[in-house]
Amino acid sequence: MRRELFLDTSIPHSDEKILFVEDNPILLELYGILLEREHDQWHTALSPDGESALKLLKDAPFDVVVSDMEMPGMSGIELLTVRQLQPQTARIIISG
């Protein structure tokens, strides 16, 4: 099952936004599940690849971007040059 890119807008009281970028659908779903219990603190977005993550980053500010290192198309390092788009965003790389 491949989860589609989404931004959960059902939690308006959440101030902190975090974006997870992961090409492994199981890990991407796991990140979403782990943050569900923190919904009062974190507004979570999930993206299956770098290109769709860039679209989200162009549309909305994020406090944190957590990205897989090795992904097809665009690596996590390439994606995390978002400093130009959002200089205030903390960037984290996850590597196996």
Steps between C-alpha positions, in 0.01 A plus 500: 500500500648834397374787713431820314654829597282686746489781749257434783303822537257360757712621792478881497631546856840351419773760457807292416516343153717203414548343157619140462643400162550127447474280190437184705119496546520292818740741671302801378184357653688418820616862536142617461376250759771595749408868481123441525520501879681835486228662286449774757862613447587400143321554173638213288546476123624191316665491160616195302776681309706818473307661216163482675667620822632807316146579388384497862797712606418761237138519621542506878765564766629204702690503827673166434570287192608140563621323188636164399852525358468259207194550281448458126496821301611745768717409797433627850809720477368663182159549658638656814640790309159642598698750698451730201122450511461500876812611688334454842422131440695240698619221272562139605636212288414139580742244363500121532 
